[in-house]
Amino acid sequence: MVFDIQKIQKMLPHRYPFLLVDRITNVKEGEEVEGYLNISITNSVFQGHFPGHPIYPGVLIIEGMAQTGAILPFTVLDEEHLKEKVVYFMSIDKAKFRKPVKPGDKLVYRVKTLKHRGKIWQLEAKAYVDEELVAEAELKAMIMDK
């Protein structure tokens, strides 16, 4: 199952410049999701995040993993509930950054459900560039009424 940007925008409230996933490329309903963000030198974050040595900020990698993970609860809801619900990011644990992400990279997010109980989702999130792990974290989120 592939979700283009229009479908992602039906699920997530984020918009430019803070929508940090371009496409969802693989979904196992309620279990795991994979998506990506193309990292472009035209991104304004590079004006201030190490001019002359552009590095994509780790906090934005975490946010991109969280946004990708926020798709998971919506994979078990019907279309009618998409308009009524929002996923709130609750916590980050065990975050590690392993390698810098640079302009020109394709940042692939892979997020799996560790636990799902009621409105709370605990997720394992990993980010890759060229199949090399660049960041990872455990995330917790809650699905709520808007």
N, C-alpha and C positions, 0 to 999 in steps of 0.2 A: 504494500500500500504506500503510495506516494502522496504527500500533501504539498501543493504549491503554496506560494506566498499568500494568495487570497484565502485559502483554507486555513492557513496558520493564523491569519489576522481575524478569522472568525472565532478562533480558540483563545488567542492571547490578546490582552489589551494594549500591548506595546506597539509603538509606531516609531518610524524614523525620528531621531537617530538612535533610538534605544531598542529596536527590534533586532536581536542578535542571532537569528537563525534564518537562513535563506530558503531552505527546503527540508522537508522530512522525507527521507528516502526509504525507510523501512519501519514497519510497525507490527508488533505482536500485541494485540489488544490487551491492555492492562499489565503487560509483562515487560516489554522493552520498546525503545524507540531509538532511531538513529536519524540524525540530521546534520546539516553542515552550514558553515558560514565562510564565504570567500573573503579573505583578508586583503583589502586593497589599500595601496599607498594613498589613495584619495580620501580615505577616512580621516576626518578632522582630528581624531585623537592623536595622530602622529605629529601634529604640529607641536604638541607639548610633551609627548611621552618619548623622550630621548631624541630630540632633533639631531639629525646627522647619524643616528643609530636607532632607527625605528623598531620598537618592540611593542607588540600588542599587549595591553595591560592584563595582568592576571585576574583582576577583579571582573573584567569584562568576559574573560573565559569562564569564570564561575557563573556569572549571570547568563551567559549563553547556554551553559549546561543546565541551569535552572529553568530557563525558558523552554528548552527542549524537553526536559522532564515534565514540565507543566502540561505538555500535550497528553501524557499518559492517562490522567483521570478522564480526559475528554474522549478517549478511545473506548471507554465503557459506558458513555452516556449517549442518548439519542440526540439528533439534531436540535430538537426543541429546547433541550437543557443548555445548549451552548450559549444562548443569549442570556440565560439567568445566572450562570455560574462564573466564578473567577478563582484562580489558584493563587494563593499567597505563599511566598517563600518564607519559611520559618527559621531554618538553621542550616549551618554549614559545619561539618566535622571532618577531620582527617584530610584537610585540603593540602595538596602537594603540587608544586610546579616543578616539572622535570627538565623542560627545555624551552627556550624562548620561541615565541611565535612571531613571524615577520611578514611584512607585506609580500603578497604573492602566494602565501600558504593557503591551503584549503583546510580549515579547521573542522574536523569531523567529531561530532558529539555522539556518544553512545551511553544511554541511560537505561538502567534496569530497576525494576521494582524489587526492593528488599523485603518490605512489609507494606501491607495496606490494611488499615483497620478503620472502618468508618470514613471520616473525612480526611484522615491523616495518611499521607504517603511518605514512606522512607525510601530513598533512592540511592543507588550507586551510580555515580556519573564519572565518565572518563572522556578525555579529549585527545585526539590524535592528529598528527600531521604526517602524511605518507606512511600510515600504519605504525608510527612511533608515538608512544604515550608521551604527551606533553603536560598533562594536568589530570588530577583526579580529586574527588571529594565524595563524602556522603552528604546528601541533602535531605531536608525534610520540608514538606509542603502540606498545605491544607486547602481543600476545595470548599468554597463558601458561596452563599448567595451574594449577588451584587448589591 
